[in-house]
Each structure stands twice: as structure tokens, then as C-alpha cells.
Amino acid sequence: MEGFAYFLHLFHSGGLVMYPLLALSIFTVAIAIERFCYYRANRKDSKKFCIGITHAVQNDQWDAAEAFCKKSPTAISRIIANGLKHRDSEKGMKEAFNEQMTVESVAFRRYLDYLSATVTISPLLGLLGTVTGMISTFSVLDNGAGASAITGGVGEALIATATGLCVAIIAFCVYTYFDHQLDTIVTDTEKLCVTVVNSANAK
């Protein structure tokens, strides 16, 4: 309870900008949870899937490859399944892969732009809190107020700045994590697509 009371005290001491910063922090956590669940669902057994598809296409078992895609409802399986529909044409297969990969990439990048915006906005809100805190400090100086009133304005400025930086750092870490995950997914998918195309051409 003491920790919560201290947090509440800091929150109120930071001024009005603490409310949008709190909203941004909750927004960041919500996106992190939603994206984690989405990425996890669409990367389930991805290594097993890649091995199974590679084995099937290299052994000219195209029906087995299609059945394997149906058993694994993930992003990479949808991409491969879309390409397998056009395996009689190398150009058609590549176009199908690219089209579905574009669709899946958009789904994977959903909400990441909001995290990028949060990284930019949070420090600016903290800076705004710093400015308003310093303005209140100079105001009380003009009125000849005591030291406690002056330190209150300085405290507001420091708390707002620190909070803005913390929210920005968290949002940046979340954004970087999912951006790296997406790069890994794209790389693995491209490698598997190349394997499928080469196997189709070799038949």
C-alpha cells in the first residue's frame, strides 16, 4: 500500500501531462499483449512446418504439402498454400507468394506504427510537463513564495520528464522486439518460398 501511495503521490505531483502519459503506457501494454498473442499464434510450430513442407516438395509430394498447410493455420502456411495453387507456373507461384506475403505483413505490422508514435510523443509530453513545471516555478518566484512552492514546480518538471522517457523506452523496446520478430518471419518465409519454387521447377 505504501508503494501505491507513493506512486499516486508522484502521479499527482507530475501535473496534467501525467494523464496522457498514463493513457499511452496502458495503450503500449495493451498493444504488446495483443501483438504477442497474434505473433505466437502465427508462429506456432513454424520450424516443424518448414521441415514438413521442405520434405514434401523435395519428394514431389504436393498433395501432402497442401494437406500440411491446411493442418497449420498460420501466416506462413497461408502464404505457401496460396503459392501451391499456381505451382504449374513459376511466375504465377512467385506472384501468389508475394501477394499473400504482402497481406500477412500488413497484419503483422498492425499497431506497430502506434508504438512508433508513442516513442516520439511521450518524451514531448514529458518536455511539456517540464516547461509547465518551470513556468509555475517562476510564477511563485515572482510572488515571493517560499522554498517548498519552488521545489514543487521543479519536482513536477522532473517527474513529468522521467515518466515521458520511461514510457518512450518501454514503447521502443516493444516496437523493436516485434520488428525483429517480423524480420525473422519474413526471412524464414522467403527461404521456404525459394525452396518450394526450386522444387516445382525441378519436377
Summary of the structure (lengths in Angstrom):
residues: 203
radius of gyration: 26.0
end to end distance: 69.7
largest distance: 88.9
contacts: 638
relative contact order: 0.16
helix: 87%
strand: 0%
